Amino acid sequence: MSSSEQGVIAEMLVEEGAIVKKTQVVARLDTATLAAELDIATAEAKLQATRLKRLEDLSSANRSTPEELDRARTDLTIKDAQKRKIEAQIEERTLRSPVDGIVTEIKRDPSEAVSAANPHVMTVVQVDKLIVNLFLPPSRAACFKVGAATNLQLLDEKTTTPANVEFVSPVTDSASGTVRVKFVIQNADGAHRSGGRCTLADNGDEGKVALREMTRR
């Protein structure tokens, strides 16, 4: 996870190893100045709404002009827009987890700065699905169709697990003469660790690769 804004970390709300939910707030940049601007904008919007209400009351007694009412409505619209803009700026400085996952690395502590050159704040890993990319001979890759079920052998765990084909590349790599086939292993219970070696259950060592976790930075 990276911050789209520069600033200083004001709060780090999780620790490494924490299980987080999608949209959960995990960190905040300093927003003290923006919070003060929001208070001002809120007060000005409230004042403008009161002024508009008074003009509307006067209009019913023919004591205000249509031009005054239009101006007051426009001013209130502008004040409300300014308020929403500041709220959006505060939200941009609020880091939320993009997925249900696990915090595996925290790169910044409170009071440390985040810059455009180095925006990385933390890593949240989604491990409920594991991605496997096998590079197979074209004749072997042709046996697989998207959505088909198969078994993969987890070499480090010395076991097999079901998987589904998610993608079969239409291109043969000219350098290796292989075709990439992408599989997905459902891992909601966290039974399998990412980073392990894997191959087709009925294919010996052919296509041996590493499992890759679903990661959002």
N, C-alpha and C positions, 0 to 999 in steps of 0.2 A: 504494500500500500504506500502510495506517495501522496504528498500534499500538493494540490494545485496552486496553493498560495505560499508565499514566503512569510516567515514569522518565527516566533519563539514558542516552543511547546509549553503550554500553561498547565495542562493536565494529561497524565498518562493513566488511563483508567483500567488497563489490563496488565497482566504479567505474562511472561513466556510460559506456555503450557495451558493458558486459559482457553476454555471452549467458548466461542462467541457465536451469536446468531446474526443472520443477515440484517443489516441496517442498525445494528447495535453500535452506540457511540463508544469508540475505543480510545480516542484522544482528542484534545482540543488545542488549537493555537490560541495565543493571547488575543482577546477581543475586547479589552477594557475600553479602548478608544471608541470602537464601534458601538459598544453597549451604551456609552454616554451619548453618542450621536443618535442612537435609537430612542433613548429617553427624550431627547429634544424633539425629534421628528414626531414621536407619539403625542407629546404635549401640543405641538403646533397643529397636528391633525385634529386633535380634540378641540382646540380653540377655533379652528376653521369650521368644524362641524357645528359648533355653537353659534358662530356668526351666521352660517347659512340658515340655521333654524330660525334665528331672529329675523332675517330678511324674508324668509318664507311667511312668517307671522305678519310682518309689516306689509307684505304683498297682498295678503288677504284683505287688508284695510286700505289698499291702494297707496301705501306710503313708501314703497320701494319700486324701482323700475325693473323691467325684464333684463336689462343689461347688467344691473347689479347682481341679480340672481344668477345669471349665466357666469359672471365673473367669479362669484362665490363658489359655484359648483365646480368650475375649472380649478380654482385654487385648492379646493378640497381633494380633487382627483390627483393633483400634483403632489400634495402632501402625503396622500396615501401611497402614491407610487414611490416617493422618497423613502417612506417607511419600509415598504416591501423590498426595496433595493438594499437597504442596510441589513434587513433580516436575511436576505440572500447572501450577502457578504459574510455574515456571521456563520451561516450554514456552510459556506465554502471552507471555513476554517475549523469546521467540525468533521472529524474523520469517523466514518461509519464503515463497519465491515461489509464488504460486497457479497459475502457468502456465509453460510453456516460452516464454521471451520475451527481450526486450532491455531493459536498464535505460536509460531515457531521461532520468531526472532524479533527483538525490539532494537532498533538502531538509534533511537533518540530518547533521551531522558528529559524530564521537566527542566526548563531554563535553557535547553540547547536549541540552537537555531536550525531552521529548515530553509534551504536556499534553492534557487532554480537549478543550480549546478548539482546539488545533492539533495533531492526531495524525498528519498526513501526514508520512511518512518518505521515501518514494521512489515513483517511478512505473515500473512494469514493463509493457511493451507487448507484446502478442501480435500479431505481424504475419504469421503463417502463413495467416491468413484475413483478408480485407478485407470489410467490410460496406458495402453500397451501399443507400441508401434513396432511391427515386425516387417522386416525387409525380405521378401520372399521371391523365389524364381517366378516368372510370369505364369508358368503352367500351374504352379501351386496357388498363386494368388487368384487365379481364375476360378478356383473351387469355392471361393467365398463370395457371398452376396450380403449387401447391407441388411442388417437385422437378423442375420442367421446366428444361431447359437453354436458354440463350440467349447472345447475344454482347453485350458492353458496349464502348462506345468510350471509351478513356481519352484525354481531350482534351489533357492536358499532354504525354503520351507519344506522342500521335499514332499510336495503335495500338488494336487491338481484342483482347479477351480473353474466354474463355468464363466463364460464371457460371451459378449455379443459383438458382432462386427458393426462398427459405426461408419467406416469409410474404407473404400478400396480405390487407391489412386488410379486414374486413367492413364498415367504416365509411367513408363519404364525408365529408371535412372540409367543414363547412358554409361556412366562410369562403372557402376557395379552390376548392371544388368538385372536389377531387382525392382520389385514393386512394393510400395509401402501399403500395408494393411493395418488399419487402426481398430483396436479392440477396446471394450470397456468392461471392467470388472466391478460389479456392485460390491461395495465395501462399507455398508451403513454401520455394521457392528465393529468396524475397525480391526477385523481379524487379520488383515494383511498389511504389512508395512510397505510404504512406497520405497522405491530405490532398489528393490530386489531384482534378481535376474529371472528371466522368463522365456519360455519357448512354447511352441505348439506341443500339446500333449502327445501327439503321435508322430512327431517330426524330429526326434533326437535333438541334436544341438543346432539344427538349422533355424535361423531366424532368432537366435538368442539375443535378447535386448534387456534393458532395464525398465522397470515400472516407473512411471512418472506421475507424481501427484498432481491433482488439479490445483494450481496456485494462482492467487491474485496478488499483485504487488501494487 
